[in-house]
Structure formats: C-alpha cells, structure tokens
C-alpha cells in the first residue's frame, strides 16, 4: 500500500497533543503508511509520500468509535415509534416484537441489513463499531447473530440477557440459567464482551450479577445497560464488577457518579434513545465536575434509537445534555475508544490506526453547529479511503 500524505488540513482534531479538549492542530498534515498514522505535524514540514492529497483547508477528525449498537436484527418497528410519538409510553418489552422477525431471518438476510447500516454509518464518519446480539434469545439464534456480527467487527458482544425470551416469560430463573449456561457456552468463542439489560421489564440486579459473573469467568469483558429508566442499582453493580462501560446512564445518583469517578469504567450516553423515547436527557455536568470519562454512542436498534449517525448524537449532546461541541466530539471518538478499552482508535497520533474523517467544514464544531447536514466528505479506514464497510 503506498504511503499517503494528507496536507493543507485547516484544523486537525487529534484527541491528543494540541489545543483544548480535542487536541487541535492548525495548518496540519497527516501521513498514512499501510494502515497506520506514520507522521503528524505542520503541513509545511510534511515528509514525502507516494501520494499527496490536498484537504483544501477543511477540518479532519478521527473516525468515530460507536461503542454501543444492536445492528443485527430482523423486522421493523416503525409502528411502535409512531404510537410512541402519539403518546404511548416507552417500555423495555418492545424488544420482544423484534425477536420473531430476527429468528425467522437467515444469516444472509441479517448480514445484508447489517452491511447496509454500517455503510450508512461509515458515510457519516464511523470507522469502529461494537455490535451486540440480543434479538435471538435462544441458543441457535444468538449464535447466528454473533456469527453475523463477527463478519464486520472484532467488537462483538453477547447480549442474551436483553429480555426474557417470550416462550419463557413465566420461567425467569430457567432463562437466566440458559443465558449463563448453554447460551454463554455457545456465544463465548464468538464474542469479546458480555452485556445485560438491568432494568424494569428486563433483568434484576441479582440476575444481572449472575450473568455478568458467568461471562467474566468465561473470559469475556463486561458491558452493562444501566439506569435507563430508573435508578436501579445497576450502575453501582457495573462499577463493582469492573465493567468497561455502563451505557444509557439516564438516571444516575450522586453515589453512582462518585463510583464512576473512582473507577476506569466509562459512562456511555446514547441520546438517540432519549430522542426516540421522549425520556429526559441525562446531563454531563456532574460527570465533568467529577472527572468521569464519558462516551457517546448511537445505540442503533429498531425500537428505541434507529439511527447510525454519531453527528446527530453529537448535536443532541450539545443541545440537550450540556456538553460543549469539543467534549461531544471527543466523546464520540476517544471516549468510544475508552469504552472499548482501545488505544489504537479514536485519535490521530503516530502508531494509531489510520481511521480519519475529512469534513466539508472549516472547523469540527460544525458537526453540532450544522445539525442534520452531511458534513463528512471523505473517510479513510485502516489507511484506505472508502465509502463501504469491510472487515478490518
């Protein structure tokens, strides 16, 4: 692969060395060699390379790191969204309506849908994505979902503990036994992570503890859906168990924030879910004051956040969560990387993966300043400029 120098970058947001929370460097250049960043510095000092690309004074950011998606599923829940926007309340039980369609879909049908969503995300600047199972809720389908997810990413998460399977609704204990036993055994070779939805209508704290502990014993890292609808005690459980990320975090107590601040667990916000469910938006002020690392993710799923757009989530975080534009962009890049415990993505520095997004804008702030406008003009993923997702 020829080395490529991208020069005449007006503002480069490195998320490392540079000005402010985004690590800004002006009149900059980046040199890519193979799939890595080989050099970063002033455009005037850029070393020779096989190819030279003129950024035309535009801004460049790291590719977005979407650390929470449910991008493998069948069916559609537009009618549910319509009802919710007409006044029906949001409940976790809507997940079950996707299960039948997902079980009926072939692996190829599921993969085609996932590829479409990831192509969509890539065109909006996403270059790293986590994908969960959770719409199978039986051993065979959960394994099929994980096999599909693994076609597209290394960041595969087993979420058998999404809700209790419909056919076992009156046998909760048996379903938890299934998830922590045979289902986990089938899933563990295909996944890096295990997750659980600890909330009203899903799983209780003691059930969640059992599932996550079993996953940890099987060698999987821990993630957790927590405190989306209530102060359930799930966030404290996640910190106690050493989860890499606690996601949603809509209702955090002061004690939860203190626990997060004393840990390396990332609080991941998914404002697309608040947009779609009309739940109150969480605020970042307390986390900022406490020094908590936080991330933004899309939560792409057919029920409560059917979006692949991290620029949309950035705009929501700025408008409704109290984040500055720089904080929100960092949360969708370096923050997402921290939520996946990755140091090779979410930043532009020597040795990092060459995952880059060039904006049709002079400043990254335009991602929040011009909401809804497709500002990502070019994307490099693993050093290759592309508009379609491939297994990296």
N, C-alpha and C positions, 0 to 999 in steps of 0.2 A: 504494500500500500504506500503510495507516495506521501511524503510529508507535505503538509499544507499550512501556510501562514495566512491567518485572517487578520488583516490590517485595517487601520482607519476606523476602529471601534470608538465611537464618541464617548460612551460611558460603559465600562465593563464592571459588572457586579460579580465579584469573585466569591463572596461569602467568606473571605479570608482576609489577607492583607489589603489594606486600603481604608478609605474614609467611611466612617459610620457603620451602622449595623449590617449593611450589605457589602462592605469592603470595596468601595468604589475606586476605580482607577480610570483616569481620563486620557483620551488620545492613546489608546492602548492597542495591543496586538496579542494574539494567541497563536502558538504553533502547535499543530497536531502531528504526532508521529505514531503510526499504527493506530491503536485505539486509545491512546493516552495523550494528555496535555504534556508537551515537552518543554514549553517556554511560555512565560507571561511577562509582559513588560511594556515600555513605551513603544509606540508604533515606529518611531524613528530608529529604534535600535533592533528591530526585528531581524533575526538571522535569516539567511537564505533558506528557501524550501523549494520543493519540486513544483508546488502550486502556490499561487498567491491570489487570495480572494479579498476584494475591497468591500468593507462593510458600509461604506458610504456615510460614515458618521453616525450610524444607528447604534442603539444600545444592545448589549448582549448580556444574558444571564445564564446560569447553569440550567440544564434541563430540569424540569420539575420532577420531584420524587413523590409519587402518590402512594402513601403507605397504608391506605385502607380502601379496598374496593371489593365488591361482590360481582365481578364481571363475568362469571359463568352462570348462566341461568336460561330457562326457557320461559316463554309466555310474555305477558304484558299486563300492567296494572293501571292503565290509563283511566279506567272507570273508577277505580278506587281513588285516584288523585282527584278526579272530577268531583266525586262525592265529598272528599275531604275539603276541597276548596268551596264546596257548597254548604259546609257546616258540620259534616260528620267528624267525630274526634279521631285522632290517631291512636292506634293500639298496636302492640307488638304482634298480635295474632295474624295480621295481614300477610305475614311471611308464608303462612301455610298455603295461601292461594297460589303461590308460585311453585310449590313443591310438585303438584301433579303434572304441570306442564314440563318441568325440568326432568322428572322421572321418565316422561314419555319421549323426550328428545334423544336423538342419537348423539354420540360423541362428535360426529362431524357437524351436525346441526349446531351443537353448543359451541364448537370451535369457530364456526363461521360467524356466529353472533359476537363472540369474544374478540375475534380479529377485527371486526367492524368497529367495535367500541375502542379498541386500542389504537387503531388507525386514527380514529376521531380524536383521541386523547393526544396522540403524537403531534397531530397538526396544531394542537394548542400548546405544545411545548413539553409534554410529559415524556420522559425518557426512561424512567424506572417506575415499576408498578408492582404492588403487592396484590394478590388475588386470593380470596377466600372461597372455600366450599360453603356448604350450609343450606343448600336448597334440595338436597337429596334425602337426608335424614334416614337413610338405610345404608347398609354396608356397601352394597354394589354401586348405588348411585353416588354416594360420597366419594368412593374411589374413582368413579368415572369423572367426576368434576375435578378432582385433584390431578388426574392424568391430563385432562384438557388444560388446566391452568399451567401445568409444568411444560406445556408446549411453548409457552410465551414468557415465562419468568422463573427465576430461581426463588422468588419471594412468594412461596406457596404456603397457605395457612389452612389447617384443618379446623372447620367450624361445625362439627357435628352437633355441638351444644348451641344451636341457633334458637330453636324452639323444640318442644317435644313433638315427635312425629305424630301426625293426626291419628294413625291407627293405634297409637299407644297413649293417647291422651289421658286415659284413666289408669295408666300404669307408669307413672313418672319414674319410680325407682328402677323399674326394669329398663326404661330408656336410658337413664344415667348409667346403669350397668353396661348397656350396649355401647354407649359412646366411649366410656372409659376402658372398655374391654375389647371385643372383636372389631368394632369400628376403628378404634385407635390403632389396633394392630395392623389393620389393612391400610390405614392412612399414613402411618409414621414413615415408611420408606419413601413416600412421595412428597412430604411436607418439610418445611423448615420450622414452622410455627404451629402452635395450637391456640385457639381463641374460644371464648364463650360469651354468651349474651346474658349478663346478670341483671335482670330487671323484672318488674311486674309483667306477667304474661310470658316470661321466658324461664330463667333458672334462678333459684335462690342461692344465697351466699354459700351455704354448706355444699350444695350440689356443684356449684362452680369451683369451689376449692377442690373437690374430689376430681373433677375432670382435668383441671389445670395441673394438679399434682401428678396425676397419671401421665399426662403429656410430658411434663418435665422429666419424670422417671424414664420415659421412652426416648429422651434426648432432644425433645423439641423446645424451642424458645417460646416464651409466653406473651400473649397479647390479650386484651380484655375490652369488651364492650361494657362500659360502666357509666352509671349516673346519667343516663339519657333522659329518663322520665322522672326519676325520684333520687333522693339521697339514700341509696340502697345499702351502703356499706361496701359496695363493690370496689370503689376506688382504693379504699384502705387495704382491701384484700390484695389488689394488684400490686401495690407497693410492697406489702409484706412478702409476697411470693417472688418479687424481683422481676415483674413483667417489664418488657422493653417499652411497651406503650399501653396507656389507658386511653380508650377512644370514646368520643362523644363529650363527656365531662360537662354536660349542660348544667347540672346541679351539683356543684362542689361546695362542701362546707369549708370553713377556715381550717379545720383539722385536716381535711383532705389536701388542701393547698400546702400546709406545713409538711405533711408527709411527703408530698411530691418534691418539695424543695429540698428535703433531706435525702433524696434518692437520685438514681440515674434513670428513673422512669420518665418517659416523655408523655405529656398530656397532648393528645391529638384531637383537634377540633374538626368537625365536619359540618360547616354551616349550611351546606346544601340540604341537610336533613331538617334544620330549623326552617329554612325557606319553604320546603315542601310540606312540612307538618304543622307549620304555624306555631311551633313551640317557641318559647323565649330564647333569644340568642345568649350564649354564655359571654362573659366579659373576660378580657385578658389582663385587666388592670392589676388584680391581686396576684396573678402569676408573675407578671412583670416585676412587681414590687418584691416578691419573694424569691426571684431568681430561678423560677421553674422554666425548663426547656419545653417549648410547645411547638406543635406542628399543625399544618393544615392538610387535609386530605379530602378527596371527593366523596367518599362513601358510595361510589357508583353502584346503584342497585335499582331494581324495577319498581320498588314500592315507595321508599321514603327519600330518595335522593338520586333521581335518574339523570345524572349529569356526569360528564367526563372532563369538565372544564375547571382546571385549577385557577385560571384567571378569574372566572366567575366567583370562586370561593374566596380568592384574594379580595375582590371588590366587596363581598359581603363582610369579610373580617374587618375591613377598614370602615365600612359604613355602619355596621351594626354591632361590632364586638369591641370597639375601642382600640384597634390596632393601628399603628402608623403604616403607610404603604411599605416602607422598608422592612418593618417587622413581619408583615404578612407575606412578602415575597421571600424573606429568609425562612419563614415557617414552612413554605411550600417547596423549599429546596433543601437547605441544610437541616431544617427541622425534620422534614420527612426522612432524610438520611439517618438522623439520630434515632428516630422511631424504629428504623430497621437495623439499627446498630451497624451502619455502613459508614466508612470513612472515605470511600473511593468515588462517591457520587454526591450531588448537591452542592458542589463547589468547583471553582475553576482555579486549579493550582497544579504545579508540576507533579506528575505522577497520578493525578486523578483521571478517571475515565473521561474521555473527550465527548461529553454529553453537553451540548450547547444549544441555546435558542437565541437567534437573532430577531430583534423586534423591529417592526415598522414604526419606530418611535425613537425620539432622541434621548429618552430617559425611562428607566424601568417603572417609575412612578405612574406612567401612562397606563399600566396594567389595571390600576384602580381608578385613575383619572378618566379613562375612557371605557367604562364597563360595557361588555357586550360586543366590543369591536374586535375582530380577529387580528390581533397585533403581532402574532408570531409569524414571521415571514419565511424563516429557514430553520431547519433543525438538523444538528449533527448528533448521531447516536453511535457511541463506540467509534468515533472518528470518521464516520461515513455520513454524508448528507443524505437524508432520506425523507420520504413522506409516507412510508408504510412500515408497520411494525414487523420486526423479525426477531427470532430468538437470539439474544445476545449472550 
